[in-house]
């Protein structure tokens, strides 16, 4: 089969929502009683991508960029307006149940556990739902209990779990049937640093050991930097970048930023050669080198000898700042896959 | 649908009802009040006329009908706003990511709900009524078996009706008015208040093209003995036909509704 190596394939996938808008105030609402205005909102605009087995892909974008809508189409919850999608060679919106048996899904803002039942019983229900044999289930549970430290939680009712505990349980729940593809929609939302770290380690492990294909949407750029080799960036329903996270960092690495805080007396600086001021905030200034990084030592030396400075540091660009850069400046450059950052 | 799974969800839904014990107590009083009102009304009405049989019902027969139709109705208690709530809070998404049929999971939830109401409300109300009112049911095992069949078929039909009505939430933000309309149609045309035999002639063609009479009226009159045993099979066949028709309607609505679905709250 030609699909053997492809976990997910998406072709000109599009999703439109019809939204009815009523006017403002009493009169507006009254008018809407008789004449309703409809607006079509396109959440996902003809996107294409392919994800191979075993990939760990970050799917990012601002709120409302269409991330969750894409995930919901790939999990069979929403039906696309046009275009096609295949997950494990199955069309999710046509064969929802068949698709569901072969994927794991976590929506960070919801739980698929039963609110009033102890965690253990929720897992047992999922065992029956996903038709996992008792021995298979015990083996998988052993693994998950250890990796996610679930033992102390098993007898607790789900409503009593903290957010971090619940997320660990939800992750385990999504993996009970050991699915080849895992969709994670903001699984680290609202978690503390330690809880995030634990979940990241676990995800890296199952991706490595089980070869699970993972698609992760997140607003936490540390998730991306630590986990995702590949990054798909969405903006207003379109893919604006699809390529290696490392490539993105490489491209911007020469844009190291020197952060200088000058002394109040000598705040006005004029013309340090080879440097551009990119941002100012009182006496704090952010500088970039015009050429490459070779002259960074000289530049710092020049600044230190000519001005009174309080503080100076060199910042590596984080993926987050790179993405913000792309959003803000619409930097145009082409990526290995031939996609352009902006349209 | 996996039977083990179905039973598990019936049991969860049943247990959830147990937590609403006070509701249940109020439900018994409420159900009994209805029985009392209807039996009193019929007694008063019958006392106004010289004739003892109206539209084929003696006073005993109509009181038996009033008690049993209420018993069947209470047994059919289900929460018809489940789908609406799941769409409104977006939790329907968490069900759709499972390899289970939405209809059958919904049915399991309803069955758990109803089993509880049968145990906690139908049984006590029937027992009290047997002592208080003049009720006569023919004791024929075959008839009782036929009733069980017809009762189950009626149950599936109501489930389908509620399912289809609930799916309207895929199209409309507010479906309460539809539910009220459905409730009124159902209560009247299923014979929940007055047996179909008492309906004026001009309504009969309408009654016959609607599925409602197969939900309450026929299961009840099979039990009361109004339907001769030789005719019972044709009623059950008609019920099965309606299940088929409603099944097609539900399937069509489901596949059209999926395209309209919006998941609230991201």
Interface residues (C-beta under 8 A of the other chain):
Chain A: X17 X68 X72 X75 X76 X77 X78 X79 X93 X96 X97 X98 X100 X101 X103 X105 X107 X109 X110 X111 X112 X114 X116 X117 X125 X128 X129 X130 X131
Chain B: X2 X4 X5 X8 X12 X16 X90 X91 X92 X93 X94 X96 X97 X98 X99 X100 X101 X258 X259 X261 X262 X263 X265 X266
